[in-house]
Amino acid sequence: FSQLSVVKKEDYSKKDYKDIEIEKEIETKFPLAQKSTKIGLIKAEKLFLRVDKNDKFLNTEGFEYLKALECEIRAYYVTIQEKVLMESYNKNEKLHVVLNKLKDYSEFKNVVHKCFKHKVFDERNDLAHDYNEYTYNNLLETREIVKEDLLPKFIKAFKKFKANKGIDEFIVIGKLETSYNKVDIQKKKYYSYCIIDENNNSFLAFSENKYKQDIIYKLTVNKLMLKGNEYYRIVSALKE
């Protein structure tokens, strides 16, 4: 019984080690990707490593790669609409609408064109509806086009967009004070905060997330112009 327990423990450790290596690889390869994208890619990679190459029902694995790419694209769309404030947006907007709006910006034009050319999101829709003629070779092709081609190009395009539009993210160390009031900004609900930094300066801020008070955070923020006034938008918050 003890030997069996040891074997199980070793197998579990090996499994953990492999998962950690996948997470490290994704973080190293895509440090600028959105958190939700990284989570999706990690899930896709774990599924990929466990597939049966002779199985013809690999739609779930392929779908996860395309879903991760979609997370990244939608994050850009939402961020651009908030920061540039061109118009209001719907977080449930159809993907072809999102891509066409991104295509209006020169930085995204080529990579969006490539998306349409390869019909990757037509394929995503097929996979979402249990497309069962999807083979291992199809999965390899999807994995390559997402990881090696489209995702790196979208990340590069967004980085260029931010540089061209003067959109910066920066770090603030401080506490958050708030009554957790929800605020409407362009049809989207935000929590309102007052950031008190290390020098006792205060800044009005908004976030989609609810954070505890009286804790020192390392806040990643960017500036949001709203009705002629400047606010901070909290992108992420880590406990110091």
N, C-alpha and C positions, 0 to 999 in steps of 0.2 A: 504493500500500500504506500509506504514511504517513497519507494523508488518511482512509482507512478506519479506521485505528487511532485517529485523533483522534475520528472520529464515534462509534466504539464507546465510547471513554473518556468522551465527553460524555454519551452515553446512559446509561452506567453511573452517572455522577455525578448525573444527573437522577433516576435510580431510587433511588439512595442518599438524595438530598435528600427525596424523597417519603416514603420509609420513616422517615426521621428526623422528619419533620413529623407522621407518624401517631403515632410514639412520644411526641413532645412533647404532642400533643393528648390522648392517653389519660392521660398523667401529670398534665396540667393538669386534666382533667375528673374523674379518679378518683384523687386523691392518696392516699386512705385505703384503696383496694382492695388486696387481697392481691397479692403479686408474681406468682403463678401466674395470677391473673385478668387482670392487665395484659398478660402475655405472650399469653394466649389472645385477648384483645380485639385486640391488635396484629395477630396472625395473621389473625383474622376480618376486620379492616378492610382488610388488604392483599389478601385474597381478594376482598372486596367490590368494591374499586376495579378489579379486573381481570375482573369477570364479563361475560359476554355476556348482555344483557338478554333475548334471544330464546331462550336456552338453558333447557330444562326440567329439567336435571339440576343443580340448585343446592343439593342436600341437604348437601354438604360445607360450603358457606359458612354456611348456617343452623345446622348442627350446631355449628360453632366458636363462635358467639355463645352458644348455650345451654350448651355445655361450659364456657365461661368463667364464666357465671353459676353453674353447678354448683360450680366450683372455689371460688368465694367462699362459697357456702352451706355446703359441707363444711368449709371452714376455720373458720367460725363454730362449727359443731357440735363439731368436735374441740377447739377452744380453750375453749369453754364447758365441755365435759365435763372437761377438764384443770384449768381454773381453779376452777370451782365444785365439782368433784369430787362430782357427784351420783351418778355411776355409771360403770362402765367402758364403753368403746365399741369398736366394730369399724370400722376405717377403710374397710372394704368394705361398710358398711351400705347397704341399698337407699335410694334417694333419698326415697321417700315416707315411710320411717321417720324419716329425718333431718328432713324438713319437719314431720312431726307432732310430733317432740320439740321443735323450735324453736317451734312454735305454742303450746307450754305456757307459754312466756315472753310476757308481755303485749306486750313491745317488738316481737316478731316476728309477732304474731297477724294483723294486717291484711295485711301483705305476703305472708305464707304463704297466706292465704285468696285473695289475688289470683293467686298462682301456680297454685293449684288451679282457680280460676275460668277462667283463660285456657288451662289444660291445656298449659302450656308444656313440661312434661317428658314428657307423652304424645307431643307433637310431636317432642321430642328423641329418643325411642325410635324413632319412625317414621323420622326422618332417619338414625339410626344403622343402619337396615336398608335403606338405599338407596331411600327413598321418592322416586320419580322424577316425581311430578306436582307437584313443588314449583317454583313459578314465581318470577319476579323480584319480583312484588308480595308474595308470601309472604315472600320474603327481606327486603324493606323493612319489612314488619310485624314480623318477628322482631327485626330490628336495632333498630327503634324501641322495642319493648317491653322489650328487654334494656337498651339504653343509656340510654334516656330515662325509663324507668319503674321496672322491677323492681330493677336493680342499684343505682341511687341510693337507693331505699327500703330495701334490705337494708343498705347501708352506714350509712345514717342510723339504722336500728334497732339495729345492732350498737354504734354509737357511744353511743346512748342506754342500751343494755344495760350497757355497760362503766361508764358514769357512775353508773347506778343501783346496780350491784353493787360499786362501788368498785374496779374492776379498772383498773390503770394500767400503762402501759409507760413506761420511763424509760431514760436513757442512762448507761452506765458506760464510762469510758476505762480500759483495762487490758490485762494479758497473761493468757493462759490456761495453766494448768499441769494436766496430766492424764496418766494412764496409758492413756487411751482405753478404760477399762473400760465395758462396756455394762451398763446398769441397766434392769430391768423396772419400768415405772410403768404400772399398769393395762393390762397385756398389750401394752404398746408399748415398743420398745427405744430407749434414750437413751444418749448418751455422757455420762460424768460429767466435770466440770471443776472446777477451783478458779480463780476470777477473782481476780487480784491487781490492785487499782486503783492510781491514782496516789499515794494516801496510804498504800500498803502494807497496806490492809485486804484481807481475803480473804473470799470468799463461795463456798459450794458451789453449783454450777450444773449444769444438764442441757441437752442440745441433741440434736436429731435429726441434726445435721450434725457432721462431723469437721473440726476446725480445727487449724492448726499452732501450735506453742508458740513462745515467745520473740518474738512479734510483738505490737505494740501495736494493739489493735482499738478501734473505736468500737462498743460493744455495745448493742443495743436489747434490754432484758430486761423481764420481768414476774415477779411473785412467785407461787410455787406452794406451797400448803400440802399437805404430805404426812405423814400420821400425826402430826399436831400440830406438825410442824417446818416452818420456812419455808426455801424454796430459791428460787434464781433460775432462770428458764427463758429461755434465749437465743433471741430471736426472729430476730435477724439480726446479722451481724458484718462490719464494713467495716474494711479496713486504714487506719490513720491516716497 
